[in-house]
Amino acid sequence: MSAVMMLNYLSETQEDERYHITTERIRDAYDASVQARDTTRDLGGSLGTAAFADAVIGRL
């Protein structure tokens, strides 16, 4: 989610809509992964961090 925060900042400071669109895509993929319970152990799932990243990337 730190990448989303960086892209939000760039969207605001660079006034470039592409950053905002990318931010929404990442956030939507993250939310879909959590909703599908494809999460890491600290969130009650069974995935490691690399597998969670793969789950999010797969939803982009």
MOPAC internal coordinates of N, CA, C and O (Angstrom, degrees):
PM7 1SCF
backbone

  N    0.0000 0     0.00 0     0.00 0    0    0    0
  C    1.4491 1     0.00 0     0.00 0    1    0    0
  C    1.5276 1   111.39 1     0.00 0    2    1    0
  O    1.2310 1   120.13 1   164.77 1    3    2    1
  N    1.3213 1   117.35 1   -15.23 1    3    2    1
  C    1.4549 1   118.73 1   176.56 1    5    3    2
  C    1.5270 1   110.93 1   -65.28 1    6    5    3
  O    1.2310 1   120.25 1   148.17 1    7    6    5
  N    1.3303 1   117.13 1   -31.83 1    7    6    5
  C    1.4679 1   119.87 1   175.99 1    9    7    6
  C    1.5244 1   110.36 1   -64.25 1   10    9    7
  O    1.2310 1   120.41 1   142.62 1   11   10    9
  N    1.3224 1   116.82 1   -37.38 1   11   10    9
  C    1.4634 1   120.70 1   177.98 1   13   11   10
  C    1.5264 1   109.79 1   -64.77 1   14   13   11
  O    1.2310 1   120.46 1   139.16 1   15   14   13
  N    1.3125 1   116.73 1   -40.84 1   15   14   13
  C    1.4665 1   119.76 1   178.88 1   17   15   14
  C    1.5315 1   110.56 1   -63.60 1   18   17   15
  O    1.2310 1   120.24 1   138.94 1   19   18   17
  N    1.3389 1   117.14 1   -41.06 1   19   18   17
  C    1.4525 1   120.54 1   178.91 1   21   19   18
  C    1.5298 1   110.47 1   -64.55 1   22   21   19
  O    1.2310 1   120.39 1   136.44 1   23   22   21
  N    1.3265 1   116.85 1   -43.56 1   23   22   21
  C    1.4545 1   120.08 1   179.83 1   25   23   22
  C    1.5222 1   111.93 1   -66.81 1   26   25   23
  O    1.2310 1   119.95 1   145.34 1   27   26   25
  N    1.3284 1   117.69 1   -34.66 1   27   26   25
  C    1.4677 1   120.42 1   173.85 1   29   27   26
  C    1.5174 1   110.50 1   -60.75 1   30   29   27
  O    1.2310 1   120.99 1   135.18 1   31   30   29
  N    1.3157 1   115.71 1   -44.82 1   31   30   29
  C    1.4690 1   120.48 1   178.57 1   33   31   30
  C    1.5313 1   110.45 1   -60.24 1   34   33   31
  O    1.2310 1   120.61 1   132.69 1   35   34   33
  N    1.3317 1   116.43 1   -47.31 1   35   34   33
  C    1.4614 1   119.70 1  -179.96 1   37   35   34
  C    1.5190 1   111.16 1   -63.87 1   38   37   35
  O    1.2310 1   120.16 1   142.21 1   39   38   37
  N    1.3132 1   117.29 1   -37.79 1   39   38   37
  C    1.4547 1   121.14 1   177.91 1   41   39   38
  C    1.5216 1   110.99 1   -59.43 1   42   41   39
  O    1.2310 1   120.79 1   138.26 1   43   42   41
  N    1.3259 1   116.09 1   -41.74 1   43   42   41
  C    1.4633 1   120.92 1  -178.56 1   45   43   42
  C    1.5240 1   112.25 1   -74.55 1   46   45   43
  O    1.2310 1   120.35 1   139.36 1   47   46   45
  N    1.3245 1   116.93 1   -40.64 1   47   46   45
  C    1.4695 1   119.38 1  -174.34 1   49   47   46
  C    1.5208 1   113.11 1   -85.79 1   50   49   47
  O    1.2310 1   119.95 1   151.31 1   51   50   49
  N    1.3103 1   117.70 1   -28.69 1   51   50   49
  C    1.4664 1   120.74 1  -178.25 1   53   51   50
  C    1.5220 1   112.74 1   -98.56 1   54   53   51
  O    1.2310 1   120.94 1   171.30 1   55   54   53
  N    1.3287 1   115.81 1    -8.70 1   55   54   53
  C    1.4635 1   121.68 1  -178.87 1   57   55   54
  C    1.5255 1   111.03 1    50.60 1   58   57   55
  O    1.2310 1   121.64 1  -130.29 1   59   58   57
  N    1.3283 1   114.47 1    49.71 1   59   58   57
  C    1.4593 1   121.25 1  -179.44 1   61   59   58
  C    1.5201 1   108.50 1  -120.77 1   62   61   59
  O    1.2310 1   120.57 1   -64.90 1   63   62   61
  N    1.3039 1   116.51 1   115.10 1   63   62   61
  C    1.4628 1   122.81 1  -175.66 1   65   63   62
  C    1.5285 1   112.24 1   -62.60 1   66   65   63
  O    1.2310 1   119.94 1   155.21 1   67   66   65
  N    1.3327 1   117.71 1   -24.79 1   67   66   65
  C    1.4645 1   120.29 1  -179.41 1   69   67   66
  C    1.5186 1   111.63 1   -61.33 1   70   69   67
  O    1.2310 1   120.06 1   144.35 1   71   70   69
  N    1.3169 1   117.50 1   -35.65 1   71   70   69
  C    1.4644 1   120.44 1   177.60 1   73   71   70
  C    1.5261 1   110.63 1   -64.51 1   74   73   71
  O    1.2310 1   120.64 1   137.57 1   75   74   73
  N    1.2948 1   116.39 1   -42.43 1   75   74   73
  C    1.4712 1   121.08 1   179.68 1   77   75   74
  C    1.5313 1   110.76 1   -63.76 1   78   77   75
  O    1.2310 1   120.45 1   135.87 1   79   78   77
  N    1.3232 1   116.74 1   -44.13 1   79   78   77
  C    1.4632 1   120.86 1   179.55 1   81   79   78
  C    1.5245 1   110.46 1   -62.15 1   82   81   79
  O    1.2310 1   120.45 1   136.15 1   83   82   81
  N    1.3159 1   116.74 1   -43.85 1   83   82   81
  C    1.4628 1   120.66 1   179.10 1   85   83   82
  C    1.5187 1   111.15 1   -64.04 1   86   85   83
  O    1.2310 1   120.49 1   139.62 1   87   86   85
  N    1.3144 1   116.67 1   -40.38 1   87   86   85
  C    1.4629 1   121.40 1   177.33 1   89   87   86
  C    1.5236 1   110.71 1   -58.27 1   90   89   87
  O    1.2310 1   120.48 1   134.27 1   91   90   89
  N    1.3183 1   116.69 1   -45.73 1   91   90   89
  C    1.4648 1   120.39 1   179.92 1   93   91   90
  C    1.5222 1   111.81 1   -64.00 1   94   93   91
  O    1.2310 1   120.35 1   140.51 1   95   94   93
  N    1.3209 1   116.93 1   -39.49 1   95   94   93
  C    1.4685 1   120.22 1   179.65 1   97   95   94
  C    1.5278 1   110.77 1   -63.15 1   98   97   95
  O    1.2310 1   120.55 1   135.21 1   99   98   97
  N    1.3234 1   116.56 1   -44.79 1   99   98   97
  C    1.4658 1   120.14 1  -179.93 1  101   99   98
  C    1.5238 1   110.17 1   -64.92 1  102  101   99
  O    1.2310 1   120.49 1   134.27 1  103  102  101
  N    1.3123 1   116.67 1   -45.73 1  103  102  101
  C    1.4632 1   120.38 1  -179.57 1  105  103  102
  C    1.5255 1   111.37 1   -62.08 1  106  105  103
  O    1.2310 1   120.13 1   138.82 1  107  106  105
  N    1.3188 1   117.36 1   -41.18 1  107  106  105
  C    1.4638 1   121.03 1   178.35 1  109  107  106
  C    1.5306 1   111.09 1   -63.93 1  110  109  107
  O    1.2310 1   120.34 1   138.90 1  111  110  109
  N    1.3339 1   116.96 1   -41.10 1  111  110  109
  C    1.4645 1   120.58 1   178.78 1  113  111  110
  C    1.5213 1   110.78 1   -66.04 1  114  113  111
  O    1.2310 1   120.72 1   139.91 1  115  114  113
  N    1.3212 1   116.24 1   -40.09 1  115  114  113
  C    1.4675 1   121.06 1   177.20 1  117  115  114
  C    1.5348 1   109.90 1   -62.75 1  118  117  115
  O    1.2310 1   120.60 1   131.05 1  119  118  117
  N    1.3193 1   116.47 1   -48.95 1  119  118  117
  C    1.4688 1   120.73 1  -179.26 1  121  119  118
  C    1.5231 1   111.42 1   -61.22 1  122  121  119
  O    1.2310 1   120.01 1   140.03 1  123  122  121
  N    1.3307 1   117.58 1   -39.97 1  123  122  121
  C    1.4611 1   121.13 1   179.11 1  125  123  122
  C    1.5237 1   110.93 1   -65.20 1  126  125  123
  O    1.2310 1   120.40 1   142.46 1  127  126  125
  N    1.3132 1   116.85 1   -37.54 1  127  126  125
  C    1.4664 1   120.44 1   177.88 1  129  127  126
  C    1.5189 1   110.76 1   -65.42 1  130  129  127
  O    1.2310 1   120.30 1   136.35 1  131  130  129
  N    1.3126 1   117.03 1   -43.65 1  131  130  129
  C    1.4613 1   120.81 1   178.92 1  133  131  130
  C    1.5276 1   110.35 1   -65.49 1  134  133  131
  O    1.2310 1   120.55 1   137.26 1  135  134  133
  N    1.3093 1   116.55 1   -42.74 1  135  134  133
  C    1.4663 1   120.31 1  -179.63 1  137  135  134
  C    1.5291 1   111.24 1   -63.58 1  138  137  135
  O    1.2310 1   120.38 1   145.95 1  139  138  137
  N    1.3360 1   116.88 1   -34.05 1  139  138  137
  C    1.4616 1   121.26 1   178.59 1  141  139  138
  C    1.5308 1   111.86 1   -82.28 1  142  141  139
  O    1.2310 1   121.13 1  -177.62 1  143  142  141
  N    1.3199 1   115.44 1     2.38 1  143  142  141
  C    1.4725 1   122.50 1  -178.80 1  145  143  142
  C    1.5202 1   113.08 1    63.71 1  146  145  143
  O    1.2310 1   120.83 1  -153.87 1  147  146  145
  N    1.3240 1   116.01 1    26.13 1  147  146  145
  C    1.4596 1   121.52 1   170.77 1  149  147  146
  C    1.5240 1   107.01 1   -89.06 1  150  149  147
  O    1.2310 1   121.21 1  -102.69 1  151  150  149
  N    1.3249 1   115.28 1    77.31 1  151  150  149
  C    1.4595 1   120.63 1  -173.13 1  153  151  150
  C    1.5274 1   111.06 1  -129.35 1  154  153  151
  O    1.2310 1   121.71 1    -9.83 1  155  154  153
  N    1.3060 1   114.33 1   170.17 1  155  154  153
  C    1.4584 1   121.25 1   177.41 1  157  155  154
  C    1.5283 1   109.70 1   -79.43 1  158  157  155
  O    1.2310 1   121.58 1   -11.31 1  159  158  157
  N    1.2974 1   114.58 1   168.69 1  159  158  157
  C    1.4727 1   120.05 1  -175.57 1  161  159  158
  C    1.5275 1   113.13 1   -60.62 1  162  161  159
  O    1.2310 1   120.45 1   145.71 1  163  162  161
  N    1.3182 1   116.74 1   -34.29 1  163  162  161
  C    1.4633 1   118.97 1  -178.97 1  165  163  162
  C    1.5260 1   112.61 1   -67.87 1  166  165  163
  O    1.2310 1   120.70 1   163.70 1  167  166  165
  N    1.3341 1   116.26 1   -16.30 1  167  166  165
  C    1.4684 1   120.66 1   176.82 1  169  167  166
  C    1.5214 1   111.89 1  -106.65 1  170  169  167
  O    1.2310 1   120.98 1  -164.96 1  171  170  169
  N    1.3338 1   115.73 1    15.04 1  171  170  169
  C    1.4541 1   120.51 1   176.72 1  173  171  170
  C    1.5189 1   114.99 1    91.22 1  174  173  171
  O    1.2310 1   120.22 1  -177.55 1  175  174  173
  N    1.3205 1   117.19 1     2.45 1  175  174  173
  C    1.4586 1   120.77 1   179.18 1  177  175  174
  C    1.5115 1   111.46 1   -93.77 1  178  177  175
  O    1.2310 1   121.38 1    14.00 1  179  178  177
  N    1.3123 1   114.96 1  -166.00 1  179  178  177
  C    1.4606 1   119.49 1  -177.75 1  181  179  178
  C    1.5233 1   112.59 1  -124.31 1  182  181  179
  O    1.2310 1   119.98 1  -176.11 1  183  182  181
  N    1.3221 1   117.64 1     3.89 1  183  182  181
  C    1.4558 1   120.88 1  -175.72 1  185  183  182
  C    1.5197 1   112.19 1   -86.67 1  186  185  183
  O    1.2310 1   121.28 1   -30.79 1  187  186  185
  N    1.3099 1   115.17 1   149.21 1  187  186  185
  C    1.4566 1   120.75 1   168.41 1  189  187  186
  C    1.5254 1   107.96 1   -81.43 1  190  189  187
  O    1.2310 1   120.56 1    -3.57 1  191  190  189
  N    1.3062 1   116.54 1   176.43 1  191  190  189
  C    1.4651 1   119.47 1  -175.89 1  193  191  190
  C    1.5212 1   112.46 1   -66.05 1  194  193  191
  O    1.2310 1   119.98 1   141.17 1  195  194  193
  N    1.3360 1   117.64 1   -38.83 1  195  194  193
  C    1.4694 1   120.09 1   179.47 1  197  195  194
  C    1.5237 1   110.68 1   -65.55 1  198  197  195
  O    1.2310 1   120.19 1   137.91 1  199  198  197
  N    1.3237 1   117.24 1   -42.09 1  199  198  197
  C    1.4688 1   120.79 1   178.91 1  201  199  198
  C    1.5272 1   110.66 1   -66.10 1  202  201  199
  O    1.2310 1   120.26 1   142.68 1  203  202  201
  N    1.3333 1   117.11 1   -37.32 1  203  202  201
  C    1.4609 1   119.71 1   177.30 1  205  203  202
  C    1.5264 1   110.03 1   -64.81 1  206  205  203
  O    1.2310 1   120.50 1   136.51 1  207  206  205
  N    1.3237 1   116.65 1   -43.49 1  207  206  205
  C    1.4642 1   120.30 1   177.48 1  209  207  206
  C    1.5254 1   110.24 1   -59.68 1  210  209  207
  O    1.2310 1   120.35 1   138.31 1  211  210  209
  N    1.3347 1   116.94 1   -41.69 1  211  210  209
  C    1.4599 1   120.67 1   177.51 1  213  211  210
  C    1.5270 1   111.32 1   -62.38 1  214  213  211
  O    1.2310 1   120.42 1   141.70 1  215  214  213
  N    1.3332 1   116.80 1   -38.30 1  215  214  213
  C    1.4601 1   120.64 1   178.75 1  217  215  214
  C    1.5215 1   110.97 1   -64.11 1  218  217  215
  O    1.2310 1   120.45 1   137.92 1  219  218  217
  N    1.3173 1   116.75 1   -42.08 1  219  218  217
  C    1.4680 1   120.55 1   178.57 1  221  219  218
  C    1.5295 1   109.84 1   -67.21 1  222  221  219
  O    1.2310 1   120.27 1   133.23 1  223  222  221
  N    1.3194 1   117.10 1   -46.77 1  223  222  221
  C    1.4632 1   121.04 1  -179.66 1  225  223  222
  C    1.5220 1   110.96 1   -59.99 1  226  225  223
  O    1.2310 1   120.63 1   141.38 1  227  226  225
  N    1.3199 1   116.39 1   -38.62 1  227  226  225
  C    1.4536 1   120.44 1   178.54 1  229  227  226
  C    1.5146 1   113.74 1   -63.69 1  230  229  227
  O    1.2310 1   120.28 1   160.23 1  231  230  229
  N    1.3172 1   117.07 1   -19.77 1  231  230  229
  C    1.4607 1   121.53 1   180.00 1  233  231  230
  C    1.5202 1   113.32 1   -97.42 1  234  233  231
  O    1.2310 1   120.46 1  -179.94 1  235  234  233
  N    1.2958 1   116.73 1     0.06 1  235  234  233
  C    1.4824 1   119.54 1   178.86 1  237  235  234
  C    1.5057 1   111.32 1   -75.00 1  238  237  235
  O    1.2310 1   120.10 1   180.00 1  239  238  237

